[in-house]
Protein backbone atom coordinates (compact mmCIF):
# COMPACT_ATOMS: atom_id res chain seq x y z
CA UNK A 1 0.00 0.00 0.00
CA UNK A 2 1.12 3.55 -0.67
CA UNK A 3 0.98 6.31 1.93
CA UNK A 4 -2.44 7.56 0.78
CA UNK A 5 -3.95 4.09 0.98
CA UNK A 6 -2.45 3.50 4.43
CA UNK A 7 -3.95 6.74 5.68
CA UNK A 8 -7.37 5.81 4.32
CA UNK A 9 -7.11 2.34 5.87
CA UNK A 10 -6.26 3.82 9.28
CA UNK A 11 -9.23 6.18 9.07
CA UNK A 12 -11.55 3.33 8.17
CA UNK A 13 -10.21 1.20 11.00
CA UNK A 14 -11.03 4.04 13.36
CA UNK A 15 -14.69 4.16 12.35
CA UNK A 16 -15.17 0.40 11.96
CA UNK A 17 -15.68 -0.18 15.65
CA UNK A 18 -19.40 0.59 15.49
CA UNK A 19 -20.65 -1.35 12.44
CA UNK A 20 -24.13 0.03 12.01
CA UNK A 21 -25.69 1.77 9.01
CA UNK A 22 -27.54 4.82 10.29
CA UNK A 23 -28.41 6.63 7.05
CA UNK A 24 -31.59 6.08 5.06
CA UNK A 25 -31.25 2.95 2.92
CA UNK A 26 -33.18 0.61 0.64
CA UNK A 27 -32.47 -2.88 -0.64
CA UNK A 28 -33.54 -5.54 -3.10
CA UNK A 29 -32.58 -9.17 -3.66
CA UNK A 30 -32.96 -10.95 -7.01
CA UNK A 31 -32.60 -14.66 -7.65
CA UNK A 32 -32.42 -15.87 -11.23
CA UNK A 33 -33.64 -12.49 -12.40
CA UNK A 34 -36.72 -12.60 -10.13
CA UNK A 35 -37.27 -10.19 -7.24
CA UNK A 36 -37.50 -12.22 -4.03
CA UNK A 37 -37.06 -9.56 -1.33
CA UNK A 38 -37.37 -5.80 -1.06
CA UNK A 39 -36.39 -3.28 1.63
CA UNK A 40 -35.38 -5.93 4.10
CA UNK A 41 -32.95 -5.36 6.99
CA UNK A 42 -29.35 -5.31 5.88
CA UNK A 43 -28.56 -8.29 8.09
CA UNK A 44 -31.00 -10.36 6.01
CA UNK A 45 -29.37 -9.07 2.84
CA UNK A 46 -26.13 -10.55 4.10
CA UNK A 47 -27.88 -13.92 4.54
CA UNK A 48 -29.02 -13.93 0.89
CA UNK A 49 -25.48 -13.20 -0.21
CA UNK A 50 -24.43 -16.82 0.31
CA UNK A 51 -26.64 -17.99 -2.59
CA UNK A 52 -24.54 -18.03 -5.76
CA UNK A 53 -27.44 -17.09 -8.05
CA UNK A 54 -28.58 -13.99 -6.12
CA UNK A 55 -28.00 -10.37 -7.06
CA UNK A 56 -28.16 -7.75 -4.32
CA UNK A 57 -28.87 -4.03 -4.57
CA UNK A 58 -28.43 -1.65 -1.65
CA UNK A 59 -29.01 2.09 -1.86
CA UNK A 60 -27.70 4.61 0.67
CA UNK A 61 -28.86 8.21 0.87
CA UNK A 62 -26.25 10.72 2.07
CA UNK A 63 -24.12 8.14 3.92
CA UNK A 64 -21.07 8.87 6.01
CA UNK A 65 -17.81 6.97 5.79
CA UNK A 66 -18.89 5.01 8.87
CA UNK A 67 -22.08 3.90 7.07
CA UNK A 68 -20.06 2.61 4.11
CA UNK A 69 -17.62 0.79 6.35
CA UNK A 70 -20.52 -0.83 8.19
CA UNK A 71 -22.22 -1.89 4.95
CA UNK A 72 -19.16 -3.27 3.17
CA UNK A 73 -18.90 -6.67 4.97
CA UNK A 74 -22.67 -7.18 4.83
CA UNK A 75 -22.83 -6.91 1.05
CA UNK A 76 -19.29 -7.62 -0.09
CA UNK A 77 -18.67 -10.59 2.15
CA UNK A 78 -15.21 -11.93 1.42
CA UNK A 79 -14.65 -9.07 -1.05
CA UNK A 80 -12.90 -6.22 0.73
CA UNK A 81 -13.82 -2.83 -0.67
CA UNK A 82 -10.73 -0.72 -1.22
CA UNK A 83 -10.16 1.90 1.52
CA UNK A 84 -9.67 4.68 -1.02
CA UNK A 85 -12.87 3.64 -2.79
CA UNK A 86 -14.83 3.91 0.45
CA UNK A 87 -13.32 7.28 1.25
CA UNK A 88 -13.91 8.65 -2.25
CA UNK A 89 -17.49 7.39 -2.29
CA UNK A 90 -18.20 9.23 0.96
CA UNK A 91 -16.68 12.49 -0.26
CA UNK A 92 -18.46 14.98 -2.49
CA UNK A 93 -15.65 16.21 -4.72
CA UNK A 94 -15.30 13.40 -7.26
CA UNK A 95 -15.74 14.02 -10.97
CA UNK A 96 -17.60 11.43 -13.10
CA UNK A 97 -15.26 8.51 -13.75
CA UNK A 98 -14.91 4.75 -13.43
CA UNK A 99 -12.22 3.35 -11.13
CA UNK A 100 -11.37 -0.34 -11.32
CA UNK A 101 -10.04 -2.30 -8.36
CA UNK A 102 -9.17 -5.99 -8.06
CA UNK A 103 -12.56 -7.30 -6.96
CA UNK A 104 -14.87 -4.40 -7.74
CA UNK A 105 -15.30 -1.15 -9.61
CA UNK A 106 -16.45 2.26 -8.41
CA UNK A 107 -18.48 4.51 -10.68
CA UNK A 108 -18.68 8.22 -9.91
CA UNK A 109 -21.44 10.12 -11.69
CA UNK A 110 -23.74 13.09 -11.34
CA UNK A 111 -27.46 13.30 -12.01
CA UNK A 112 -28.77 16.54 -13.49
CA UNK A 113 -32.08 18.14 -12.60
CA UNK A 114 -33.84 21.46 -13.19
CA UNK A 115 -35.89 23.04 -10.41
CA UNK A 116 -39.45 23.39 -11.78
CA UNK A 117 -40.08 26.60 -9.83
CA UNK A 118 -36.85 28.57 -10.13
CA UNK A 119 -35.54 26.95 -13.31
CA UNK A 120 -32.11 26.55 -11.71
CA UNK A 121 -29.88 23.68 -12.78
CA UNK A 122 -28.75 21.36 -10.00
CA UNK A 123 -26.94 18.06 -9.68
CA UNK A 124 -26.89 15.09 -7.35
CA UNK A 125 -23.73 13.12 -6.71
CA UNK A 126 -24.18 9.42 -7.44
CA UNK A 127 -21.63 6.69 -6.78
CA UNK A 128 -21.95 2.97 -7.38
CA UNK A 129 -19.88 0.04 -6.15
CA UNK A 130 -20.08 -2.65 -8.84
CA UNK A 131 -19.35 -6.14 -7.55
CA UNK A 132 -19.78 -9.51 -9.22
CA UNK A 133 -23.18 -10.08 -7.55
CA UNK A 134 -24.00 -6.78 -5.89
CA UNK A 135 -24.58 -3.13 -6.67
CA UNK A 136 -24.29 -0.48 -3.97
CA UNK A 137 -25.62 2.92 -5.02
CA UNK A 138 -24.87 6.08 -3.06
CA UNK A 139 -26.88 9.27 -3.55
CA UNK A 140 -25.92 12.57 -1.96
CA UNK A 141 -29.60 13.64 -1.81
CA UNK A 142 -33.04 12.80 -3.19
CA UNK A 143 -32.52 14.98 -6.27
CA UNK A 144 -31.98 11.66 -8.03
CA UNK A 145 -34.89 9.59 -6.69
CA UNK A 146 -34.69 5.82 -6.42
CA UNK A 147 -38.29 5.01 -7.38
CA UNK A 148 -37.90 5.59 -11.16
CA UNK A 149 -34.85 3.35 -11.02
CA UNK A 150 -36.86 0.59 -9.37
CA UNK A 151 -39.59 0.96 -12.00
CA UNK A 152 -36.95 0.64 -14.72
CA UNK A 153 -35.64 -2.58 -13.17
CA UNK A 154 -39.17 -3.98 -12.99
CA UNK A 155 -39.64 -3.30 -16.72
CA UNK A 156 -36.40 -4.96 -17.89
CA UNK A 157 -37.92 -8.42 -18.26
CA UNK A 158 -35.48 -11.04 -19.58
CA UNK A 159 -32.57 -8.62 -19.24
CA UNK A 160 -32.69 -9.21 -15.48
CA UNK A 161 -31.26 -12.69 -16.07
CA UNK A 162 -27.82 -11.19 -16.80
CA UNK A 163 -26.88 -10.59 -13.19
CA UNK A 164 -25.75 -7.30 -11.74
CA UNK A 165 -25.18 -5.94 -15.25
CA UNK A 166 -28.88 -5.25 -15.73
CA UNK A 167 -28.91 -3.15 -12.56
CA UNK A 168 -25.92 -1.13 -13.76
CA UNK A 169 -27.48 -0.65 -17.20
CA UNK A 170 -30.73 0.71 -15.78
CA UNK A 171 -28.82 3.04 -13.45
CA UNK A 172 -26.77 4.45 -16.34
CA UNK A 173 -29.86 4.72 -18.53
CA UNK A 174 -31.69 6.74 -15.87
CA UNK A 175 -28.71 9.07 -15.45
CA UNK A 176 -28.37 9.73 -19.19
CA UNK A 177 -32.14 10.20 -19.62
CA UNK A 178 -31.92 12.85 -16.91
CA UNK A 179 -29.29 14.64 -18.98
CA UNK A 180 -31.73 14.89 -21.88
CA UNK A 181 -34.49 16.20 -19.60
CA UNK A 182 -32.15 18.96 -18.42
CA UNK A 183 -31.05 19.67 -21.99
CA UNK A 184 -34.67 19.94 -23.15
CA UNK A 185 -35.39 22.47 -20.42
CA UNK A 186 -32.35 24.59 -21.28
CA UNK A 187 -33.23 24.33 -24.98
CA UNK A 188 -36.73 25.72 -24.28
CA UNK A 189 -35.25 28.61 -22.32
CA UNK A 190 -32.84 29.38 -25.16
CA UNK A 191 -35.70 29.43 -27.67
CA UNK A 192 -37.61 31.82 -25.40
CA UNK A 193 -34.60 34.16 -25.31
CA UNK A 194 -34.33 33.97 -29.11
CA UNK A 195 -37.99 34.98 -29.44
CA UNK A 196 -37.49 37.89 -27.04
CA UNK A 197 -34.45 39.01 -29.01
CA UNK A 198 -36.25 39.00 -32.35
CA UNK A 199 -39.52 40.60 -31.25
CA UNK A 200 -37.78 43.21 -29.09
CA UNK A 201 -39.93 42.50 -26.03
CA UNK A 202 -36.88 42.61 -23.73
CA UNK A 203 -33.96 45.01 -23.51
CA UNK A 204 -30.62 43.98 -24.96
CA UNK A 205 -29.12 43.94 -21.46
CA UNK A 206 -31.82 41.53 -20.25
CA UNK A 207 -31.15 39.28 -23.24
CA UNK A 208 -27.44 39.28 -22.52
CA UNK A 209 -27.93 38.51 -18.81
CA UNK A 210 -30.20 35.57 -19.65
CA UNK A 211 -27.71 34.34 -22.24
CA UNK A 212 -24.84 34.43 -19.77
CA UNK A 213 -26.94 32.49 -17.25
CA UNK A 214 -27.79 29.89 -19.89
CA UNK A 215 -24.17 29.60 -20.94
CA UNK A 216 -23.24 28.97 -17.30
CA UNK A 217 -25.77 26.11 -17.17
CA UNK A 218 -24.48 24.62 -20.43
CA UNK A 219 -20.90 24.71 -19.14
CA UNK A 220 -22.04 23.01 -15.91
CA UNK A 221 -23.76 20.27 -17.93
CA UNK A 222 -20.68 19.73 -20.09
CA UNK A 223 -18.61 19.18 -16.94
CA UNK A 224 -20.96 16.33 -16.06
CA UNK A 225 -21.69 14.78 -19.45
CA UNK A 226 -18.22 14.80 -21.01
CA UNK A 227 -16.50 12.88 -18.17
CA UNK A 228 -19.47 10.53 -18.09
CA UNK A 229 -18.72 9.59 -21.70
CA UNK A 230 -15.23 8.56 -20.64
CA UNK A 231 -16.63 6.50 -17.76
CA UNK A 232 -19.04 4.70 -20.09
CA UNK A 233 -16.24 4.06 -22.55
CA UNK A 234 -14.20 2.48 -19.75
CA UNK A 235 -17.19 0.35 -18.79
CA UNK A 236 -17.31 -1.08 -22.31
CA UNK A 237 -13.74 -2.31 -22.11
CA UNK A 238 -12.92 -5.79 -20.90
CA UNK A 239 -12.07 -6.41 -17.29
CA UNK A 240 -14.88 -4.38 -15.73
CA UNK A 241 -17.24 -6.14 -13.37
CA UNK A 242 -20.81 -6.57 -14.66
CA UNK A 243 -19.56 -6.21 -18.25
CA UNK A 244 -20.56 -9.52 -19.84
CA UNK A 245 -20.89 -10.11 -23.57
CA UNK A 246 -24.69 -10.15 -23.28
CA UNK A 247 -24.93 -6.78 -21.52
CA UNK A 248 -22.29 -4.88 -23.53
CA UNK A 249 -24.70 -3.95 -26.38
CA UNK A 250 -26.96 -2.29 -23.81
CA UNK A 251 -24.02 -0.36 -22.39
CA UNK A 252 -23.15 0.66 -25.95
CA UNK A 253 -26.67 2.00 -26.42
CA UNK A 254 -26.36 4.14 -23.29
CA UNK A 255 -22.94 5.32 -24.46
CA UNK A 256 -24.40 6.37 -27.82
CA UNK A 257 -27.09 8.35 -26.00
CA UNK A 258 -24.43 10.06 -23.91
CA UNK A 259 -22.56 11.02 -27.08
CA UNK A 260 -25.76 12.53 -28.45
CA UNK A 261 -26.10 14.53 -25.25
CA UNK A 262 -22.58 15.85 -25.80
CA UNK A 263 -23.48 16.88 -29.35
CA UNK A 264 -26.56 18.69 -28.08
CA UNK A 265 -24.47 20.54 -25.54
CA UNK A 266 -22.18 21.72 -28.33
CA UNK A 267 -25.20 22.84 -30.34
CA UNK A 268 -26.71 24.74 -27.40
CA UNK A 269 -23.38 26.42 -26.71
CA UNK A 270 -23.19 27.57 -30.35
CA UNK A 271 -26.78 28.86 -30.21
CA UNK A 272 -26.06 30.90 -27.08
CA UNK A 273 -22.94 32.38 -28.69
CA UNK A 274 -25.07 33.27 -31.72
CA UNK A 275 -27.63 35.00 -29.50
CA UNK A 276 -24.90 37.00 -27.77
CA UNK A 277 -23.32 37.97 -31.10
CA UNK A 278 -26.69 38.98 -32.53
CA UNK A 279 -27.58 41.04 -29.46
CA UNK A 280 -24.24 42.84 -29.64
CA UNK A 281 -24.76 43.50 -33.36
CA UNK A 282 -28.27 44.83 -32.72
CA UNK A 283 -26.92 46.99 -29.92
CA UNK A 284 -24.27 48.35 -32.30
CA UNK A 285 -26.88 49.01 -34.98
CA UNK A 286 -29.06 50.87 -32.49
CA UNK A 287 -26.06 52.98 -31.48
CA UNK A 288 -25.35 53.73 -35.14
CA UNK A 289 -28.94 54.88 -35.62
CA UNK A 290 -28.61 57.21 -32.66
CA UNK A 291 -25.35 58.60 -34.01
CA UNK A 292 -26.94 59.15 -37.43
CA UNK A 293 -29.79 61.10 -35.88
CA UNK A 294 -27.45 63.16 -33.73
CA UNK A 295 -25.29 63.91 -36.77
CA UNK A 296 -28.33 64.88 -38.84
CA UNK A 297 -29.66 67.26 -36.20
CA UNK A 298 -26.21 68.72 -35.70
CA UNK A 299 -26.04 69.42 -39.44
CA UNK A 300 -29.50 71.00 -39.42
CA UNK A 301 -28.58 73.22 -36.48
CA UNK A 302 -25.34 74.20 -38.20
CA UNK A 303 -27.30 75.81 -41.09
CA UNK A 304 -29.04 78.55 -39.03
CA UNK A 305 -25.84 78.98 -37.04
CA UNK A 306 -23.95 79.66 -40.26
CA UNK A 307 -26.62 81.97 -41.66
CA UNK A 308 -26.93 84.02 -38.49
CA UNK A 309 -23.18 84.16 -38.24
CA UNK A 310 -22.91 85.44 -41.79
CA UNK A 311 -25.52 88.15 -41.30
CA UNK A 312 -23.91 89.07 -38.04
CA UNK A 313 -20.91 90.48 -39.87
CA UNK A 314 -20.03 94.09 -38.97
CA UNK A 315 -20.19 95.30 -42.60
CA UNK A 316 -23.06 96.57 -44.80
CA UNK A 317 -24.79 94.03 -47.10
CA UNK A 318 -27.99 94.10 -49.22
CA UNK A 319 -30.94 94.60 -46.88
CA UNK A 320 -28.74 95.85 -44.05
CA UNK A 321 -30.80 97.84 -41.49
CA UNK A 322 -33.94 97.20 -43.56
CA UNK A 323 -36.98 94.98 -42.90
CA UNK A 324 -36.32 93.19 -46.20
CA UNK A 325 -32.98 91.96 -44.91
CA UNK A 326 -34.62 90.35 -41.86
CA UNK A 327 -37.24 88.54 -43.92
CA UNK A 328 -34.66 87.48 -46.50
CA UNK A 329 -32.37 85.94 -43.85
CA UNK A 330 -35.30 84.24 -42.11
CA UNK A 331 -36.58 82.66 -45.32
CA UNK A 332 -33.05 81.55 -46.23
CA UNK A 333 -32.50 80.01 -42.77
CA UNK A 334 -35.80 78.10 -42.74
CA UNK A 335 -35.48 77.01 -46.37
CA UNK A 336 -32.02 75.55 -45.97
CA UNK A 337 -32.85 73.83 -42.66
CA UNK A 338 -36.08 72.38 -44.11
CA UNK A 339 -34.30 71.16 -47.22
CA UNK A 340 -31.61 69.45 -45.17
CA UNK A 341 -34.22 67.86 -42.88
CA UNK A 342 -36.13 66.52 -45.91
CA UNK A 343 -32.90 65.10 -47.36
CA UNK A 344 -32.04 63.27 -44.12
CA UNK A 345 -35.61 62.03 -43.74
CA UNK A 346 -35.56 60.59 -47.25
CA UNK A 347 -32.33 58.70 -46.46
CA UNK A 348 -33.80 57.30 -43.25
CA UNK A 349 -31.50 59.17 -40.91
CA UNK A 350 -34.40 60.84 -39.11
VENPE-V279458 format. One record per residue. N is the residue number from 1. SS is DSSP state (hx for helix, st for strand, lp for the rest). PHI is phi in whole degrees, -180 to 180 (999 if undefined). Layout:
{{N & SS & PHI} {N & SS & PHI}}
//
This chain:
{{1 & lp & 999} {2 & lp & -85} {3 & hx & -64} {4 & hx & -64} {5 & hx & -65} {6 & hx & -60} {7 & hx & -64} {8 & hx & -64} {9 & hx & -64} {10 & hx & -65} {11 & hx & -66} {12 & hx & -66} {13 & hx & -62} {14 & hx & -72} {15 & hx & -100} {16 & lp & -81} {17 & lp & -69} {18 & lp & -112} {19 & lp & -83} {20 & lp & -149} {21 & lp & -83} {22 & lp & -105} {23 & lp & -80} {24 & st & -67} {25 & st & -147} {26 & st & -135} {27 & st & -154} {28 & st & -147} {29 & st & -130} {30 & st & -114} {31 & st & -133} {32 & lp & 61} {33 & lp & 84} {34 & st & -111} {35 & st & -71} {36 & st & -115} {37 & st & -156} {38 & st & -144} {39 & lp & 51} {40 & lp & -95} {41 & lp & -57} {42 & hx & -64} {43 & hx & -64} {44 & hx & -72} {45 & hx & -59} {46 & hx & -62} {47 & hx & -66} {48 & hx & -68} {49 & lp & -63} {50 & lp & -71} {51 & lp & -76} {52 & lp & -71} {53 & lp & -103} {54 & st & -98} {55 & st & -125} {56 & st & -115} {57 & st & -124} {58 & st & -131} {59 & st & -119} {60 & st & -118} {61 & st & -107} {62 & lp & 51} {63 & lp & -80} {64 & lp & -95} {65 & hx & -61} {66 & hx & -62} {67 & hx & -63} {68 & hx & -66} {69 & hx & -64} {70 & hx & -69} {71 & hx & -77} {72 & hx & -51} {73 & hx & -70} {74 & hx & -71} {75 & hx & -99} {76 & hx & -77} {77 & lp & 64} {78 & lp & -74} {79 & lp & -82} {80 & lp & -95} {81 & lp & -68} {82 & lp & -62} {83 & hx & -56} {84 & hx & -66} {85 & hx & -64} {86 & hx & -62} {87 & hx & -66} {88 & hx & -67} {89 & hx & -66} {90 & hx & -81} {91 & lp & -85} {92 & lp & -114} {93 & lp & -115} {94 & lp & -89} {95 & lp & -84} {96 & lp & -58} {97 & st & -170} {98 & st & -119} {99 & st & -114} {100 & st & -103} {101 & lp & -117} {102 & lp & -64} {103 & lp & -111} {104 & lp & -161} {105 & st & -127} {106 & st & -126} {107 & st & -101} {108 & st & -104} {109 & st & -149} {110 & st & -136} {111 & st & -96} {112 & st & -99} {113 & st & -151} {114 & st & -121} {115 & lp & -65} {116 & lp & -67} {117 & lp & -89} {118 & lp & -90} {119 & lp & 77} {120 & lp & -79} {121 & st & -85} {122 & st & -133} {123 & st & -143} {124 & st & -121} {125 & st & -76} {126 & st & -127} {127 & st & -128} {128 & st & -144} {129 & st & -85} {130 & st & -108} {131 & lp & -111} {132 & lp & -62} {133 & lp & -132} {134 & st & -153} {135 & st & -130} {136 & st & -112} {137 & st & -102} {138 & st & -129} {139 & st & -117} {140 & lp & -72} {141 & lp & -160} {142 & lp & -88} {143 & lp & -63} {144 & lp & -114} {145 & lp & -70} {146 & lp & -87} {147 & hx & -60} {148 & hx & -60} {149 & hx & -67} {150 & hx & -65} {151 & hx & -62} {152 & hx & -64} {153 & hx & -64} {154 & hx & -66} {155 & lp & -93} {156 & lp & -76} {157 & hx & 63} {158 & hx & -65} {159 & hx & -63} {160 & hx & -68} {161 & hx & -76} {162 & hx & -95} {163 & lp & 72} {164 & hx & -66} {165 & hx & -59} {166 & hx & -71} {167 & hx & -68} {168 & hx & -64} {169 & hx & -60} {170 & hx & -64} {171 & hx & -61} {172 & hx & -64} {173 & hx & -63} {174 & hx & -65} {175 & hx & -62} {176 & hx & -69} {177 & hx & -60} {178 & hx & -64} {179 & hx & -62} {180 & hx & -69} {181 & hx & -62} {182 & hx & -66} {183 & hx & -65} {184 & hx & -62} {185 & hx & -65} {186 & hx & -64} {187 & hx & -61} {188 & hx & -63} {189 & hx & -66} {190 & hx & -66} {191 & hx & -63} {192 & hx & -64} {193 & hx & -66} {194 & hx & -60} {195 & hx & -63} {196 & hx & -63} {197 & hx & -67} {198 & hx & -78} {199 & hx & -90} {200 & lp & 71} {201 & lp & -76} {202 & lp & -123} {203 & lp & -69} {204 & hx & -61} {205 & hx & -63} {206 & hx & -63} {207 & hx & -61} {208 & hx & -66} {209 & hx & -64} {210 & hx & -64} {211 & hx & -66} {212 & hx & -65} {213 & hx & -65} {214 & hx & -66} {215 & hx & -64} {216 & hx & -62} {217 & hx & -66} {218 & hx & -64} {219 & hx & -63} {220 & hx & -62} {221 & hx & -67} {222 & hx & -63} {223 & hx & -71} {224 & hx & -96} {225 & hx & -74} {226 & hx & -61} {227 & hx & -64} {228 & hx & -65} {229 & hx & -59} {230 & hx & -66} {231 & hx & -65} {232 & hx & -67} {233 & hx & -63} {234 & hx & -66} {235 & hx & -67} {236 & hx & -75} {237 & lp & -77} {238 & lp & -67} {239 & lp & 97} {240 & lp & -94} {241 & lp & -64} {242 & lp & 68} {243 & lp & -118} {244 & lp & -86} {245 & hx & -62} {246 & hx & -72} {247 & hx & -93} {248 & hx & -57} {249 & hx & -58} {250 & hx & -72} {251 & hx & -62} {252 & hx & -62} {253 & hx & -63} {254 & hx & -64} {255 & hx & -62} {256 & hx & -63} {257 & hx & -64} {258 & hx & -65} {259 & hx & -64} {260 & hx & -63} {261 & hx & -62} {262 & hx & -63} {263 & hx & -64} {264 & hx & -66} {265 & hx & -61} {266 & hx & -61} {267 & hx & -65} {268 & hx & -65} {269 & hx & -62} {270 & hx & -65} {271 & hx & -64} {272 & hx & -64} {273 & hx & -62} {274 & hx & -66} {275 & hx & -63} {276 & hx & -63} {277 & hx & -65} {278 & hx & -66} {279 & hx & -65} {280 & hx & -67} {281 & hx & -65} {282 & hx & -66} {283 & hx & -64} {284 & hx & -66} {285 & hx & -64} {286 & hx & -63} {287 & hx & -65} {288 & hx & -64} {289 & hx & -63} {290 & hx & -64} {291 & hx & -64} {292 & hx & -62} {293 & hx & -66} {294 & hx & -63} {295 & hx & -65} {296 & hx & -63} {297 & hx & -67} {298 & hx & -63} {299 & hx & -67} {300 & hx & -64} {301 & hx & -68} {302 & hx & -66} {303 & hx & -63} {304 & hx & -63} {305 & hx & -63} {306 & hx & -67} {307 & hx & -66} {308 & hx & -65} {309 & hx & -66} {310 & hx & -65} {311 & hx & -73} {312 & lp & -86} {313 & lp & -63} {314 & lp & -90} {315 & lp & -134} {316 & lp & -68} {317 & lp & -148} {318 & lp & -57} {319 & lp & 89} {320 & lp & -65} {321 & lp & 64} {322 & lp & -129} {323 & hx & -58} {324 & hx & -62} {325 & hx & -64} {326 & hx & -64} {327 & hx & -67} {328 & hx & -64} {329 & hx & -67} {330 & hx & -66} {331 & hx & -63} {332 & hx & -63} {333 & hx & -63} {334 & hx & -68} {335 & hx & -65} {336 & hx & -66} {337 & hx & -64} {338 & hx & -66} {339 & hx & -63} {340 & hx & -68} {341 & hx & -62} {342 & hx & -64} {343 & hx & -65} {344 & hx & -66} {345 & hx & -64} {346 & hx & -66} {347 & lp & -84} {348 & lp & 83} {349 & lp & -80} {350 & lp & -125}}
//
